[in-house]
């Protein structure tokens, strides 16, 4: 027997969400992201990690090579999202900006 689900898609602040039978999929809400900007303090290619200085708070945010969209180096301006990691917040989806 095949089930057919009624799926609707809607947009909230530029993010796409889907509903099934009028109920929001909670996993979709965990994917809501805010983009931040900052400057790369340093990035060690050999070790595969570095830190970004958050533009708004001047706090350092850890970034791992797996969180990169573009290659980065010290003093690059970047845009990124935050994601909970084992030891705190990590920068992910990191991309250079001009």
Backbone as a printed PyTorch tensor [residue, N CA C, xyz], in Angstrom:
tensor([[[ 0.8410, -1.1750,  0.0000],
         [ 0.0000,  0.0000,  0.0000],
         [ 0.8890,  1.2430,  0.0000]],

        [[ 0.6110,  2.1770, -0.8890],
         [ 1.3760,  3.4190, -0.9660],
         [ 0.6400,  4.5310, -0.2610]],

        [[ 1.3770,  5.2930,  0.5230],
         [ 0.7970,  6.4710,  1.1660],
         [ 1.1570,  7.6990,  0.3620]],

        [[ 0.2070,  8.5590,  0.2150],
         [ 0.4660,  9.8340, -0.4470],
         [ 0.2810, 10.9220,  0.5930]],

        [[ 1.3200, 11.6880,  0.8200],
         [ 1.2800, 12.7590,  1.8060],
         [ 1.0850, 14.0930,  1.1040]],

        [[ 0.2890, 14.9180,  1.6990],
         [ 0.0990, 16.2680,  1.1760],
         [ 1.2010, 17.1390,  1.7660]],

        [[ 2.0530, 17.6500,  0.9200],
         [ 3.1850, 18.4610,  1.3680],
         [ 3.0030, 19.8710,  0.8280]],

        [[ 3.1410, 20.8360,  1.7100],
         [ 3.0970, 22.2440,  1.3140],
         [ 4.4310, 22.8710,  1.6490]],

        [[ 4.8410, 23.8000,  0.8280],
         [ 6.0920, 24.5110,  1.0770],
         [ 5.7740, 25.9840,  1.2600]],

        [[ 6.4090, 26.6060,  2.2520],
         [ 6.2350, 28.0360,  2.4450],
         [ 7.5700, 28.6440,  2.8230]],

        [[ 7.6390, 29.9560,  2.7590],
         [ 8.8870, 30.6660,  3.0210],
         [ 8.7180, 31.6050,  4.2010]],

        [[ 9.7320, 31.6410,  5.0600],
         [ 9.7530, 32.5270,  6.2110],
         [11.1480, 33.1140,  6.2870]],

        [[11.2550, 34.4050,  6.1620],
         [12.5450, 35.0990,  6.2040],
         [13.5540, 34.4590,  5.2520]],

        [[13.0950, 34.1360,  4.0480],
         [14.0000, 33.5970,  3.0390],
         [14.2970, 32.1220,  3.1740]],

        [[13.7750, 31.4600,  4.2190],
         [14.0140, 30.0370,  4.4200],
         [12.8000, 29.2430,  3.9550]],

        [[13.0340, 28.0920,  3.3870],
         [11.9530, 27.2460,  2.8950],
         [11.5890, 26.2050,  3.9540]],

        [[10.3070, 26.0230,  4.1870],
         [ 9.8250, 25.0290,  5.1440],
         [ 8.7240, 24.2150,  4.4960]],

        [[ 8.5840, 22.9810,  4.9270],
         [ 7.5230, 22.1370,  4.3910],
         [ 6.6130, 21.7030,  5.5250]],

        [[ 5.3340, 21.5870,  5.2290],
         [ 4.3750, 21.0860,  6.2080],
         [ 3.7410, 19.8240,  5.6550]],

        [[ 3.4290, 18.9130,  6.5400],
         [ 2.7150, 17.7010,  6.1710],
         [ 1.4380, 17.6790,  6.9810]],

        [[ 0.3070, 17.6100,  6.3170],
         [-0.9940, 17.6170,  6.9800],
         [-1.1510, 18.8160,  7.9030]],

        [[-0.5060, 19.9420,  7.5580],
         [-0.6710, 21.1530,  8.3440],
         [ 0.2200, 21.2420,  9.5680]],

        [[ 1.0400, 20.2280,  9.8410],
         [ 1.9410, 20.2640, 10.9910],
         [ 3.3520, 20.5480, 10.5010]],

        [[ 4.0360, 21.4180, 11.2070],
         [ 5.4020, 21.7440, 10.8290],
         [ 6.3200, 20.5950, 11.2040]],

        [[ 7.2450, 20.2980, 10.3370],
         [ 8.2640, 19.3080, 10.6680],
         [ 9.2750, 20.0140, 11.5720]],

        [[ 9.3910, 19.5670, 12.8020],
         [10.2650, 20.2500, 13.7550],
         [11.7110, 20.2510, 13.2980]],

        [[12.1290, 19.2310, 12.5730],
         [13.5090, 19.2080, 12.0900],
         [13.7720, 20.3760, 11.1460]],

        [[12.7390, 20.8520, 10.4660],
         [12.9150, 21.9910,  9.5780],
         [13.2830, 23.2390, 10.3720]],

        [[12.6810, 23.4130, 11.5560],
         [12.9640, 24.6080, 12.3420],
         [14.3910, 24.6280, 12.8520]],

        [[14.9760, 23.4530, 13.0950],
         [16.3590, 23.4260, 13.5510],
         [17.2980, 23.8780, 12.4370]],

        [[16.7840, 23.9130, 11.2010],
         [17.6160, 24.3210, 10.0860],
         [17.5260, 25.8200,  9.8080]],

        [[16.7070, 26.5430, 10.5830],
         [16.6500, 27.9910, 10.3950],
         [18.0200, 28.5620, 10.7390]],

        [[18.5410, 29.3590,  9.8670],
         [19.8930, 29.8500, 10.0950],
         [19.9500, 31.3610,  9.9680]],

        [[20.8710, 31.9190, 10.7190],
         [21.1790, 33.3340, 10.6230],
         [22.5900, 33.4380, 10.0910]],

        [[22.8130, 34.3310,  9.1750],
         [24.1460, 34.5280,  8.6190],
         [24.8670, 35.6120,  9.4160]],

        [[26.1230, 35.3450,  9.7240],
         [26.9720, 36.2780, 10.4530],
         [28.1640, 36.6210,  9.5830]],

        [[28.8400, 37.7010,  9.9400],
         [30.0530, 38.0730,  9.2290],
         [31.1880, 38.2370, 10.2220]],

        [[32.3900, 38.0560,  9.7150],
         [33.5530, 38.2020, 10.5620],
         [34.8230, 38.1800,  9.7340]],

        [[35.9460, 38.1360, 10.4470],
         [37.2610, 38.1160,  9.8230],
         [38.0280, 36.9130, 10.3420]],

        [[38.6980, 36.2110,  9.4420],
         [39.4790, 35.0360,  9.8360],
         [40.6900, 35.5020, 10.6350]],

        [[40.8020, 35.0360, 11.8810],
         [41.9570, 35.3620, 12.7200],
         [43.1530, 34.5530, 12.2330]],

        [[42.9540, 33.2440, 12.1050],
         [43.9510, 32.3800, 11.4760],
         [43.2710, 31.0910, 11.0470]],

        [[43.8720, 30.4140, 10.0830],
         [43.3940, 29.1010,  9.6720],
         [44.6010, 28.2620,  9.3120]],

        [[44.7660, 27.1320,  9.9900],
         [45.8830, 26.2310,  9.7660],
         [45.4250, 25.1270,  8.8160]],

        [[45.8610, 25.1870,  7.5670],
         [45.4470, 24.1960,  6.5690],
         [45.9130, 22.7940,  6.9280]],

        [[47.0980, 22.6750,  7.5170],
         [47.6340, 21.3680,  7.8770],
         [46.7810, 20.6900,  8.9410]],

        [[46.3910, 21.4490,  9.9640],
         [45.5730, 20.8910, 11.0450],
         [44.0790, 20.9340, 10.7310]],

        [[43.6880, 21.7720,  9.7770],
         [42.3000, 21.8100,  9.3360],
         [41.3460, 22.5760, 10.2260]],

        [[41.8630, 23.5670, 10.9490],
         [40.9670, 24.3820, 11.7730],
         [41.5260, 25.7830, 11.9400]],

        [[40.6920, 26.6530, 12.4750],
         [41.0960, 28.0200, 12.7510],
         [40.0210, 28.7360, 13.5410]],

        [[40.1080, 30.0680, 13.5540],
         [39.1420, 30.8720, 14.3000],
         [38.7340, 32.0900, 13.4830]],

        [[37.4750, 32.4580, 13.6380],
         [36.9130, 33.6410, 13.0010],
         [36.5210, 34.6100, 14.0990]],

        [[36.8490, 35.8860, 13.9260],
         [36.4160, 36.9160, 14.8710],
         [35.0540, 37.4180, 14.4050]],

        [[34.0540, 37.2110, 15.2340],
         [32.6760, 37.6020, 14.9280],
         [32.5870, 39.1200, 14.8850]],

        [[32.0600, 39.6640, 13.8010],
         [32.0250, 41.1120, 13.5790],
         [31.2230, 41.8590, 14.6460]],

        [[30.0980, 41.3050, 15.0820],
         [29.2190, 42.0060, 16.0160],
         [29.6970, 41.9530, 17.4630]],

        [[30.3440, 40.8510, 17.8480],
         [30.6850, 40.6820, 19.2620],
         [32.1780, 40.6290, 19.5490]],

        [[33.0050, 40.5630, 18.5210],
         [34.4590, 40.4000, 18.6680],
         [34.8450, 39.0850, 19.3300]],

        [[33.9110, 38.1370, 19.4510],
         [34.2270, 36.8180, 20.0070],
         [34.8460, 35.9450, 18.9280]],

        [[35.7000, 35.0080, 19.3690],
         [36.3050, 34.0560, 18.4460],
         [35.3850, 32.8540, 18.2890]],

        [[35.2160, 32.4130, 17.0500],
         [34.3920, 31.2490, 16.7500],
         [35.2540, 30.2190, 16.0420]],

        [[35.2150, 28.9870, 16.5250],
         [35.9800, 27.8850, 15.9470],
         [35.4370, 27.5410, 14.5670]],

        [[36.3390, 27.2510, 13.6340],
         [35.9280, 26.7740, 12.3090],
         [36.7910, 25.5740, 11.9320]],

        [[36.1390, 24.5090, 11.4690],
         [36.8220, 23.2980, 11.0160],
         [36.7720, 23.2620,  9.4970]],

        [[37.7310, 22.6200,  8.8890],
         [37.8010, 22.5400,  7.4310],
         [36.5030, 21.9860,  6.8330]],

        [[35.8060, 21.1080,  7.5460],
         [34.5450, 20.5470,  7.0420],
         [33.4310, 21.5880,  6.9690]],

        [[33.6060, 22.7230,  7.6480],
         [32.5960, 23.7740,  7.6410],
         [32.8150, 24.8250,  6.5600]],

        [[33.8050, 24.5970,  5.6950],
         [34.1510, 25.5960,  4.6730],
         [33.4570, 25.3350,  3.3450]],

        [[33.0010, 26.4070,  2.7300],
         [32.5240, 26.3470,  1.3490],
         [33.6490, 26.8010,  0.4310]],

        [[34.3870, 27.8280,  0.8500],
         [35.5560, 28.3270,  0.1170],
         [36.7920, 28.1400,  0.9910]],

        [[37.9600, 28.0880,  0.3580],
         [39.2040, 28.1000,  1.1270],
         [39.3390, 29.4690,  1.7760]],

        [[39.8990, 29.4910,  2.9890],
         [40.0700, 30.7610,  3.6950],
         [41.4930, 30.8780,  4.2140]],

        [[41.8800, 32.1120,  4.5070],
         [43.1780, 32.3800,  5.1260],
         [43.0290, 33.5980,  6.0300]],

        [[44.0390, 33.8590,  6.8240],
         [44.0050, 34.9800,  7.7730],
         [43.6280, 36.2770,  7.0730]],

        [[42.8180, 37.0700,  7.7580],
         [42.3590, 38.3890,  7.3260],
         [41.2690, 38.3690,  6.2490]],

        [[40.8310, 37.1840,  5.7950],
         [39.7000, 37.1240,  4.8610],
         [38.4260, 37.5340,  5.5860]],

        [[37.5710, 38.3190,  4.9020],
         [36.2280, 38.6060,  5.4320],
         [35.3380, 37.4600,  4.9920]],

        [[34.5430, 36.9380,  5.9310],
         [33.7230, 35.7650,  5.6470],
         [32.2970, 35.9360,  6.1570]],

        [[31.4150, 35.1470,  5.5770],
         [30.0420, 35.0320,  6.0500],
         [29.8890, 33.5870,  6.5000]],

        [[29.1610, 33.3660,  7.5970],
         [29.0470, 32.0150,  8.1290],
         [27.7640, 31.8580,  8.9300]],

        [[27.4610, 30.6170,  9.2430],
         [26.3440, 30.2770, 10.1110],
         [26.9310, 29.6170, 11.3500]],

        [[26.1760, 29.5810, 12.4190],
         [26.6350, 28.9450, 13.6500],
         [25.9050, 27.6270, 13.8540]],

        [[26.6560, 26.6510, 14.3840],
         [26.0850, 25.3410, 14.6690],
         [26.6750, 24.8380, 15.9790]],

        [[25.8330, 24.2330, 16.7970],
         [26.2820, 23.6870, 18.0830],
         [27.2530, 22.5420, 17.8290]],

        [[28.4170, 22.6150, 18.4660],
         [29.4090, 21.5560, 18.3580],
         [29.6260, 20.8990, 19.7110]],

        [[30.5700, 19.9780, 19.7890],
         [30.8460, 19.2800, 21.0520],
         [31.3590, 20.2220, 22.1290]],

        [[32.1020, 21.2450, 21.7240],
         [32.7130, 22.1470, 22.7060],
         [32.1910, 23.5730, 22.6070]],

        [[31.0550, 23.7560, 21.9780],
         [30.5030, 25.1030, 21.8190],
         [30.0620, 25.3450, 20.3910]],

        [[29.9210, 26.6100, 20.0550],
         [29.4370, 26.9680, 18.7250],
         [30.5700, 26.9310, 17.6980]],

        [[30.2610, 26.4040, 16.5170],
         [31.2080, 26.3290, 15.4100],
         [30.6810, 27.1190, 14.2240]],

        [[31.5900, 27.6900, 13.4530],
         [31.2130, 28.3440, 12.2000],
         [31.0860, 27.2670, 11.1260]],

        [[29.9760, 27.3040, 10.3790],
         [29.7580, 26.3620,  9.2790],
         [29.2930, 27.1380,  8.0530]],

        [[29.3290, 26.4760,  6.9120],
         [28.9530, 27.1180,  5.6430],
         [29.6960, 28.4450,  5.4690]],

        [[30.9890, 28.3820,  5.7320],
         [31.8420, 29.5780,  5.6970],
         [32.2240, 29.8900,  4.2540]],

        [[31.9550, 31.1220,  3.8500],
         [32.3180, 31.5590,  2.5000],
         [32.9520, 32.9410,  2.5640]],

        [[33.9310, 33.1640,  1.6820],
         [34.5790, 34.4790,  1.5910],
         [33.6010, 35.4940,  1.0220]],

        [[33.7230, 36.7290,  1.4910],
         [32.9500, 37.8280,  0.9130],
         [33.9120, 38.9550,  0.5720]],

        [[33.5140, 39.7930, -0.3550],
         [34.3790, 40.9110, -0.7700],
         [34.1390, 42.1270,  0.0670]]])
